[in-house]
Amino acid sequence: MRQDEKRKKHNNTRRSKMRTLIKKVLSSTEKEAAEKNLKEATSLIDRLSVKGIIHKNTAARKKAQLTKHVNNL
């Protein structure tokens, strides 16, 4: 139970960071800044997916959504 608490805390901070980066990408209006933020967000999403913090299909969906947003800028 103690380990579960530690892991939960760790995973929640990672998820929170992911959400923050996603908001950064979606709120950016300049394409260059958005691309920079997209690269950082995609990297983190991939890492979370590999470690099992988020499901691989969720990761793919989020990356596709962000990429589509950046391409439309």
The first five atom37 places (N, CA, C, CB, O) and aatype in JSON, in Angstrom:
{
  "aatype": [12, 1, 5, 3, 6, 11, 1, 11, 11, 8, 2, 2, 16, 1, 1, 15, 11, 12, 1, 16, 10, 9, 11, 11, 19, 10, 15, 15, 16, 6, 11, 6, 0, 0, 6, 11, 2, 10, 11, 6, 0, 16, 15, 10, 9, 3, 1, 10, 15, 19, 11, 7, 9, 9, 8, 11, 2, 16, 0, 0, 1, 11, 11, 0, 5, 10, 16, 11, 8, 19, 2, 2, 10],
  "atom_mask": [
    [1, 1, 1, 1, 1],
    [1, 1, 1, 1, 1],
    [1, 1, 1, 1, 1],
    [1, 1, 1, 1, 1],
    [1, 1, 1, 1, 1],
    [1, 1, 1, 1, 1],
    [1, 1, 1, 1, 1],
    [1, 1, 1, 1, 1],
    [1, 1, 1, 1, 1],
    [1, 1, 1, 1, 1],
    [1, 1, 1, 1, 1],
    [1, 1, 1, 1, 1],
    [1, 1, 1, 1, 1],
    [1, 1, 1, 1, 1],
    [1, 1, 1, 1, 1],
    [1, 1, 1, 1, 1],
    [1, 1, 1, 1, 1],
    [1, 1, 1, 1, 1],
    [1, 1, 1, 1, 1],
    [1, 1, 1, 1, 1],
    [1, 1, 1, 1, 1],
    [1, 1, 1, 1, 1],
    [1, 1, 1, 1, 1],
    [1, 1, 1, 1, 1],
    [1, 1, 1, 1, 1],
    [1, 1, 1, 1, 1],
    [1, 1, 1, 1, 1],
    [1, 1, 1, 1, 1],
    [1, 1, 1, 1, 1],
    [1, 1, 1, 1, 1],
    [1, 1, 1, 1, 1],
    [1, 1, 1, 1, 1],
    [1, 1, 1, 1, 1],
    [1, 1, 1, 1, 1],
    [1, 1, 1, 1, 1],
    [1, 1, 1, 1, 1],
    [1, 1, 1, 1, 1],
    [1, 1, 1, 1, 1],
    [1, 1, 1, 1, 1],
    [1, 1, 1, 1, 1],
    [1, 1, 1, 1, 1],
    [1, 1, 1, 1, 1],
    [1, 1, 1, 1, 1],
    [1, 1, 1, 1, 1],
    [1, 1, 1, 1, 1],
    [1, 1, 1, 1, 1],
    [1, 1, 1, 1, 1],
    [1, 1, 1, 1, 1],
    [1, 1, 1, 1, 1],
    [1, 1, 1, 1, 1],
    [1, 1, 1, 1, 1],
    [1, 1, 1, 0, 1],
    [1, 1, 1, 1, 1],
    [1, 1, 1, 1, 1],
    [1, 1, 1, 1, 1],
    [1, 1, 1, 1, 1],
    [1, 1, 1, 1, 1],
    [1, 1, 1, 1, 1],
    [1, 1, 1, 1, 1],
    [1, 1, 1, 1, 1],
    [1, 1, 1, 1, 1],
    [1, 1, 1, 1, 1],
    [1, 1, 1, 1, 1],
    [1, 1, 1, 1, 1],
    [1, 1, 1, 1, 1],
    [1, 1, 1, 1, 1],
    [1, 1, 1, 1, 1],
    [1, 1, 1, 1, 1],
    [1, 1, 1, 1, 1],
    [1, 1, 1, 1, 1],
    [1, 1, 1, 1, 1],
    [1, 1, 1, 1, 1],
    [1, 1, 1, 1, 1]
  ],
  "atom_positions": [
    [[0.82, -1.19, 0.0], [0.0, 0.0, 0.0], [0.87, 1.27, 0.0], [-0.93, -0.01, 1.2], [0.53, 2.26, -0.64]],
    [[1.97, 1.22, 0.71], [2.83, 2.39, 0.75], [3.44, 2.65, -0.63], [3.95, 2.22, 1.81], [3.53, 3.8, -1.07]],
    [[3.84, 1.58, -1.3], [4.41, 1.74, -2.63], [3.36, 2.27, -3.6], [4.97, 0.4, -3.14], [3.66, 3.09, -4.47]],
    [[2.13, 1.78, -3.44], [1.05, 2.26, -4.31], [0.87, 3.76, -4.16], [-0.26, 1.54, -3.99], [0.66, 4.47, -5.14]],
    [[0.95, 4.25, -2.92], [0.8, 5.69, -2.69], [1.91, 6.47, -3.39], [0.82, 5.99, -1.18], [1.65, 7.5, -4.01]],
    [[3.15, 5.97, -3.29], [4.28, 6.64, -3.93], [4.1, 6.66, -5.45], [5.6, 5.95, -3.56], [4.3, 7.68, -6.09]],
    [[3.72, 5.52, -6.0], [3.54, 5.42, -7.45], [2.4, 6.31, -7.93], [3.28, 3.97, -7.86], [2.5, 6.95, -8.98]],
    [[1.32, 6.34, -7.15], [0.17, 7.16, -7.52], [0.57, 8.63, -7.58], [-0.98, 6.95, -6.53], [0.21, 9.35, -8.51]],
    [[1.32, 9.07, -6.57], [1.79, 10.45, -6.52], [2.67, 10.76, -7.74], [2.57, 10.72, -5.22], [2.51, 11.79, -8.4]],
    [[3.59, 9.85, -8.02], [4.52, 10.02, -9.13], [3.77, 10.07, -10.45], [5.56, 8.88, -9.14], [4.03, 10.93, -11.29]],
    [[2.84, 9.14, -10.64], [2.08, 9.09, -11.89], [1.19, 10.31, -12.05], [1.23, 7.82, -11.94], [1.04, 10.83, -13.16]],
    [[0.6, 10.78, -10.97], [-0.27, 11.95, -11.05], [0.51, 13.2, -11.44], [-0.98, 12.18, -9.72], [0.01, 14.03, -12.2]],
    [[1.73, 13.33, -10.94], [2.53, 14.5, -11.32], [2.89, 14.42, -12.8], [3.81, 14.59, -10.46], [2.89, 15.44, -13.5]],
    [[3.19, 13.23, -13.28], [3.5, 13.06, -14.7], [2.3, 13.41, -15.57], [3.96, 11.63, -14.99], [2.44, 14.11, -16.57]],
    [[1.11, 12.9, -15.18], [-0.11, 13.19, -15.93], [-0.41, 14.69, -15.93], [-1.31, 12.42, -15.35], [-0.84, 15.26, -16.94]],
    [[-0.18, 15.32, -14.8], [-0.41, 16.75, -14.68], [0.51, 17.52, -15.63], [-0.2, 17.22, -13.22], [0.08, 18.46, -16.3]],
    [[1.77, 17.12, -15.68], [2.73, 17.76, -16.58], [2.28, 17.59, -18.03], [4.14, 17.16, -16.38], [2.39, 18.51, -18.83]],
    [[1.78, 16.39, -18.36], [1.3, 16.13, -19.7], [0.14, 17.07, -20.06], [0.86, 14.65, -19.84], [0.11, 17.65, -21.14]],
    [[-0.81, 17.2, -19.14], [-1.97, 18.07, -19.39], [-1.54, 19.52, -19.58], [-2.97, 17.98, -18.22], [-2.08, 20.23, -20.43]],
    [[-0.56, 19.95, -18.79], [-0.05, 21.31, -18.9], [0.58, 21.54, -20.27], [0.98, 21.59, -17.79], [0.33, 22.56, -20.9]],
    [[1.38, 20.58, -20.73], [2.02, 20.72, -22.04], [0.99, 20.71, -23.16], [3.04, 19.59, -22.25], [1.14, 21.44, -24.15]],
    [[-0.04, 19.9, -23.01], [-1.1, 19.86, -24.03], [-1.8, 21.22, -24.11], [-2.13, 18.73, -23.71], [-2.06, 21.73, -25.2]],
    [[-2.09, 21.8, -22.95], [-2.73, 23.12, -22.93], [-1.83, 24.17, -23.56], [-3.09, 23.52, -21.5], [-2.3, 25.08, -24.25]],
    [[-0.52, 24.04, -23.33], [0.43, 24.98, -23.9], [0.38, 24.93, -25.43], [1.86, 24.67, -23.4], [0.38, 25.96, -26.1]],
    [[0.34, 23.7, -25.98], [0.3, 23.54, -27.43], [-1.0, 24.1, -27.99], [0.46, 22.05, -27.82], [-0.99, 24.84, -28.98]],
    [[-2.12, 23.75, -27.37], [-3.42, 24.16, -27.88], [-3.65, 25.67, -27.75], [-4.51, 23.42, -27.15], [-4.4, 26.25, -28.54]],
    [[-3.03, 26.3, -26.78], [-3.24, 27.73, -26.58], [-2.28, 28.59, -27.4], [-3.09, 28.08, -25.12], [-2.49, 29.8, -27.53]],
    [[-1.23, 27.99, -27.95], [-0.26, 28.79, -28.71], [-0.84, 29.17, -30.07], [1.07, 28.01, -28.89], [-1.54, 28.38, -30.71]],
    [[-0.53, 30.38, -30.49], [-1.07, 30.89, -31.75], [0.01, 31.0, -32.83], [-1.72, 32.23, -31.54], [-0.31, 31.05, -34.02]],
    [[1.26, 31.04, -32.43], [2.36, 31.09, -33.39], [2.81, 29.68, -33.72], [3.54, 31.92, -32.85], [2.99, 28.85, -32.82]],
    [[3.0, 29.41, -35.0], [3.33, 28.05, -35.42], [4.68, 27.58, -34.88], [3.34, 27.98, -36.94], [4.81, 26.42, -34.48]],
    [[5.67, 28.45, -34.85], [7.0, 28.04, -34.38], [6.98, 27.64, -32.91], [8.01, 29.18, -34.58], [7.55, 26.61, -32.54]],
    [[6.32, 28.43, -32.1], [6.22, 28.11, -30.68], [5.41, 26.83, -30.48], [5.57, 29.27, -29.9], [5.74, 26.0, -29.62]],
    [[4.36, 26.68, -31.26], [3.52, 25.49, -31.15], [4.31, 24.23, -31.52], [2.29, 25.63, -32.05], [4.15, 23.19, -30.88]],
    [[5.14, 24.33, -32.55], [5.94, 23.17, -32.96], [6.94, 22.78, -31.88], [6.68, 23.47, -34.27], [7.16, 21.6, -31.63]],
    [[7.53, 23.79, -31.26], [8.49, 23.51, -30.17], [7.77, 22.81, -29.01], [9.16, 24.83, -29.67], [8.26, 21.82, -28.47]],
    [[6.61, 23.35, -28.64], [5.84, 22.74, -27.55], [5.31, 21.37, -27.94], [4.68, 23.65, -27.16], [5.22, 20.48, -27.1]],
    [[4.97, 21.19, -29.22], [4.49, 19.9, -29.69], [5.56, 18.83, -29.54], [4.04, 19.99, -31.16], [5.28, 17.71, -29.12]],
    [[6.78, 19.17, -29.88], [7.89, 18.22, -29.78], [8.06, 17.77, -28.33], [9.19, 18.84, -30.31], [8.25, 16.58, -28.06]],
    [[8.01, 18.71, -27.42], [8.17, 18.4, -25.99], [7.0, 17.54, -25.48], [8.27, 19.71, -25.16], [7.19, 16.57, -24.76]],
    [[5.8, 17.92, -25.87], [4.61, 17.19, -25.43], [4.59, 15.77, -25.99], [3.33, 17.94, -25.85], [4.27, 14.82, -25.28]],
    [[4.93, 15.64, -27.27], [4.94, 14.32, -27.91], [5.94, 13.4, -27.23], [5.27, 14.44, -29.41], [5.66, 12.22, -27.01]],
    [[7.09, 13.94, -26.9], [8.11, 13.16, -26.23], [7.62, 12.65, -24.88], [9.38, 14.0, -26.05], [7.8, 11.47, -24.56]],
    [[7.0, 13.52, -24.11], [6.49, 13.13, -22.8], [5.36, 12.11, -22.93], [6.0, 14.36, -22.02], [5.31, 11.14, -22.18]],
    [[4.46, 12.33, -23.88], [3.34, 11.41, -24.08], [3.87, 10.02, -24.43], [2.4, 11.92, -25.19], [3.36, 9.01, -23.93]],
    [[4.88, 9.96, -25.3], [5.47, 8.66, -25.66], [6.07, 7.97, -24.44], [6.54, 8.84, -26.74], [5.9, 6.76, -24.25]],
    [[6.78, 8.73, -23.62], [7.4, 8.14, -22.43], [6.35, 7.6, -21.47], [8.27, 9.17, -21.72], [6.52, 6.52, -20.9]],
    [[5.26, 8.35, -21.28], [4.21, 7.9, -20.38], [3.53, 6.65, -20.93], [3.17, 9.01, -20.17], [3.13, 5.77, -20.16]],
    [[3.4, 6.58, -22.23], [2.78, 5.42, -22.85], [3.64, 4.17, -22.66], [2.56, 5.68, -24.35], [3.13, 3.1, -22.34]],
    [[4.93, 4.32, -22.86], [5.85, 3.18, -22.73], [5.88, 2.67, -21.29], [7.28, 3.57, -23.18], [5.95, 1.46, -21.05]],
    [[5.81, 3.6, -20.34], [5.87, 3.21, -18.94], [4.53, 2.71, -18.41], [6.34, 4.36, -18.1], [4.45, 2.23, -17.28]],
    [[3.47, 2.82, -19.22], [2.17, 2.29, -18.82], [1.34, 3.25, -17.98], [0.0, 0.0, 0.0], [0.35, 2.85, -17.38]],
    [[1.74, 4.51, -17.94], [0.98, 5.49, -17.17], [-0.3, 5.87, -17.92], [1.84, 6.74, -16.88], [-1.35, 6.1, -17.32]],
    [[-0.19, 5.94, -19.27], [-1.38, 6.11, -20.09], [-1.4, 5.01, -21.15], [-1.42, 7.54, -20.75], [-0.35, 4.47, -21.5]],
    [[-2.57, 4.7, -21.65], [-2.71, 3.64, -22.65], [-2.13, 4.09, -23.98], [-4.2, 3.24, -22.82], [-2.14, 5.29, -24.28]],
    [[-1.63, 3.15, -24.78], [-0.98, 3.52, -26.04], [-1.95, 4.17, -27.03], [-0.35, 2.3, -26.68], [-1.55, 5.05, -27.79]],
    [[-3.21, 3.75, -27.02], [-4.18, 4.37, -27.93], [-4.52, 5.8, -27.48], [-5.47, 3.52, -28.0], [-4.74, 6.68, -28.31]],
    [[-4.55, 6.01, -26.18], [-4.77, 7.36, -25.65], [-3.63, 8.26, -26.08], [-4.89, 7.34, -24.1], [-3.84, 9.41, -26.48]],
    [[-2.42, 7.74, -26.0], [-1.24, 8.51, -26.4], [-1.32, 8.86, -27.89], [0.07, 7.72, -26.09], [-1.05, 10.0, -28.28]],
    [[-1.69, 7.89, -28.7], [-1.78, 8.13, -30.14], [-2.85, 9.17, -30.45], [-2.09, 6.81, -30.88], [-2.66, 10.03, -31.3]],
    [[-3.98, 9.08, -29.75], [-5.08, 10.02, -29.97], [-4.66, 11.45, -29.6], [-6.32, 9.6, -29.16], [-4.95, 12.4, -30.33]],
    [[-3.99, 11.59, -28.46], [-3.57, 12.91, -28.02], [-2.53, 13.5, -28.98], [-2.99, 12.84, -26.59], [-2.59, 14.69, -29.31]],
    [[-1.58, 12.69, -29.42], [-0.56, 13.17, -30.34], [-1.19, 13.59, -31.67], [0.5, 12.09, -30.57], [-0.8, 14.6, -32.25]],
    [[-2.16, 12.82, -32.15], [-2.83, 13.16, -33.41], [-3.59, 14.47, -33.27], [-3.78, 12.02, -33.83], [-3.57, 15.3, -34.18]],
    [[-4.26, 14.65, -32.14], [-5.02, 15.88, -31.91], [-4.1, 17.09, -31.9], [-5.79, 15.79, -30.59], [-4.41, 18.12, -32.49]],
    [[-2.97, 16.97, -31.23], [-2.02, 18.08, -31.13], [-1.4, 18.38, -32.49], [-0.93, 17.76, -30.11], [-1.26, 19.55, -32.87]],
    [[-1.02, 17.35, -33.22], [-0.41, 17.52, -34.53], [-1.37, 18.2, -35.48], [0.04, 16.19, -35.09], [-0.98, 19.09, -36.24]],
    [[-2.63, 17.78, -35.44], [-3.65, 18.38, -36.29], [-3.81, 19.87, -35.99], [-5.0, 17.67, -36.12], [-3.93, 20.69, -36.89]],
    [[-3.8, 20.2, -34.7], [-3.92, 21.6, -34.3], [-2.75, 22.44, -34.83], [-3.98, 21.71, -32.77], [-2.94, 23.53, -35.37]],
    [[-1.55, 21.91, -34.69], [-0.35, 22.65, -35.12], [-0.35, 22.8, -36.66], [0.95, 21.92, -34.65], [0.02, 23.85, -37.17]],
    [[-0.77, 21.76, -37.37], [-0.78, 21.83, -38.82], [-1.81, 22.84, -39.33], [-1.07, 20.46, -39.41], [-1.64, 23.4, -40.41]],
    [[-2.86, 23.07, -38.57], [-3.89, 24.02, -38.99], [-3.51, 25.48, -38.7], [-5.19, 23.7, -38.3], [-4.19, 26.4, -39.14]],
    [[-2.42, 25.68, -37.96], [-2.0, 27.05, -37.66], [-1.41, 27.73, -38.9], [-0.97, 27.07, -36.52], [-1.01, 28.89, -38.83]]
  ]
}
